[in-house]
Amino acid sequence: MQKVLVKICGIKTKDALEAVISGGVAFAGLNFFRPSPRFIDFDQAAALAKLVSPHIKIAAVTVDPDDALLDAILKSFRPDFVQLHGTETPKRVAEIKNRTGISIIKALPISSADDFKAMEDYEPMADRFLFDSKTPEGAKLPGGNALAFDWRLMRGQSINKPWFLAGGLNPKNVKEALELSGAAAMDVSSGVETAPGEKSPALIRELLRAVSS
């Protein structure tokens, strides 16, 4: 079985980052969506980015970002990916990629097999996809809601770009999720928190043990 790549999203503290680094995590997400409990400002992000090991790729997590936000992120540090977790159109995704010159992770909400049809429009400009559970009506956040979709929907999908499985993953269910979905990469946020936005180094380590066991 190939090694599963892990992305821990919404890192805010040095302790959480150290758990990510020591655990061999491949991707780290820094969240710039202000309503999120995982939001960090530019100075915090720049300070954490300086501590990241070379083997870890950093994603700047955004939701329908305007040009001013993108410029401010790039002024503070240069991420490896811009993650787009909103309702960005294919045209806007192309504009963001051209403006920043940075690889794109496009999140797509999934609740049924029909939702995968959106991939075709984004394939020309997305470098990776992230499949997350569809946001429930009335929810304030487009992700990080600790909700899972039916992981079996991933089986049989023709996906031409690398992709992350996301949504409701935690140390107790991650093995089942990987087996049912066939995912080679996963994104975890709320599943390694003791409270919204509060990452637990112990839970990060537990998750990584579960993935590698």
N, C-alpha and C positions, 0 to 999 in steps of 0.2 A: 504493500500500500504506500502510495506516495505521500510525502510530508504535506500536511495541510498548512497553508499559510494563514496566519492570524493577524487580524487588524483590531486593535483596541481603540475605540473612538471616544472622544470627549475627555481627553486627559487634561487635567488642570494643575496637578501638583507634581513636585519633584519625586515624592515617594511612589506615586503611581507610575511615573516615567521610569524610575529605577527598576520596578518590577517588570515592566515591559522590556527594558533593555536586557536585564539578566535572564529573562525567560526566552529570549530569542525570537520575540515577536517581529514580524516582517513589516508591518505598517502601523503607524500611529496617527490618529485623527485629532486635530485641534479645531474646536468648534467656534465659528464666528457668527452664529445665529443668535442675536441678542435675547430673544425670549426663552432660549433654552437654559436649563440649570447647568449645562455644561459649557456655557459661553465663557470665553476668556478674551481679555483685551490684547491689543497688539504688543504691548510691552511684555506681558506674561508669555505670549506665544514666542516672541523673539528669544526670551530667556530660556524657555524650554527647548526650543529648536537648537540652541547652541550645545545642549547637553546630549542630543540624540546621537547614537552610534551610527557610523556610516552604513551599516547593514539595514537600517530601518528607514523606510520611505515615509515621508510626512504628507498627509492629506489635509488641506485647508477645507474644512467642511462649511458649506454655505447653502443658503436657501434663496433662490431668485436674487443673486447678488447684483447690485448696480456697479457701474464702472468705478465709482468712488471707493467702494469697499474693496474691490479687487486691487486697485492701485495702492490702497493703504496696507493691505496684506503683503503685497510684494515689496513695499517700502520697508516693512518691519523684518521680513525674512522671505526666502524663496522656497516654497514648498515643492515637493516632487509631483503632487497632484492637486488639482482643484476638484473637490467633490461637490456636485450639484444635486441637491436633495429637494428641489422645489418643482415648480411646474414650468421650468425653462423649456422653450420651444427648441427644435433642432436648429433653427436659425440663430437663436440666442447662444446656444452651446457653441456653435461655430464661431460666433463673434468673440466669446470668452476665450476660446482656445487661441484664436488669432491674436487677440489683445495681449494675453499673458505669455503665450509661447510655452504653456505648461500642459502636461497630460491631463486628461479629463476622466474622472469617475462619474458616471451618470447613474443616479439611483432611480429605479423604476418600482412603483408600488404594485404589488401582486395580491390578488384574491381569487383569480380564476385563470384558466389556461389562456383565455382570450387576451389577458393583459400583456402577454409576451409579444403580441403583435406590434407594440410600440417600439420594440428593439430595432426594427428595420429602418425607421426614420432616423435613429440616432447612431447607427453603426458607422457611418462615414467619419464622425468626429469624436466619438467616445473611444477611449483607450481601454476602459474597463467598465463593466456594468456592476451595479449593486442591487440585488433583488431584496426588497424589504416588504413587510406586511403593509397592506393598504391602511391609511390613517382612518380611524373611526370618525364618524360625523361629530363635529363639535370639539375635536381634539385640537390643542394649540400647537402641537409639534408634529412635523412630518415624519419623524423617526424617533427612536429612543423611547417608544411607548411600551416596551416589554411584551409586544404582541407578535405571535408567530402566524405564518400562513401555512398551508398544507405543503410540506416540503416535498411530497411525492410529485407535485406539479413540475418540479425541475427535471424529472426523468423524461427523456425523449425529446427535450427541447433542443433545437439547433441553434447554438450560441457560438458566434464566430469570434468573440472577444473573451479575454479572461474575465471571470466574474466572482463576486463575493455573495455568499448567502448571509442574510441579515434578518433581524426581527425575532425578538424573544429568546435569543440563545443565551444559555447559562451553563455553568459547570455540570449540572445534572442532566441536561437534555442534549448536550452538544454531540455526543456520540451517535445518538439516534438520528439527529438532524443530518449529520454527515452521511450516515448510511442510507437514509431515505432519499436524500437529494443528490448524492454523488458529488458534492461540492469539493473543490480543491482549495478554496479560500473562504474565510468567514470573517464577518464583522460583528463585534460585540461591544455593547455600550452599557445599557442598564443592567445587563445580566451579571456584571462584576461590580455592582454598586451596593452600598449599604443604605443609601438614601439617594434621591434624584441628584445626579451630578457629583456624588461622593464616591470616587473609585476606591476599591478595597484592594491593596496589594495582595492580601491573602486570597481573595477570590480570583484575582488575575492568575496567581500561581496555581490555584485549584483548577481553573479552566484549562490552563496549558498542560497540566498533568493529564486531565481527561482527554484532551485532544491527542496527546502523544502515546497514551496507553493502548 
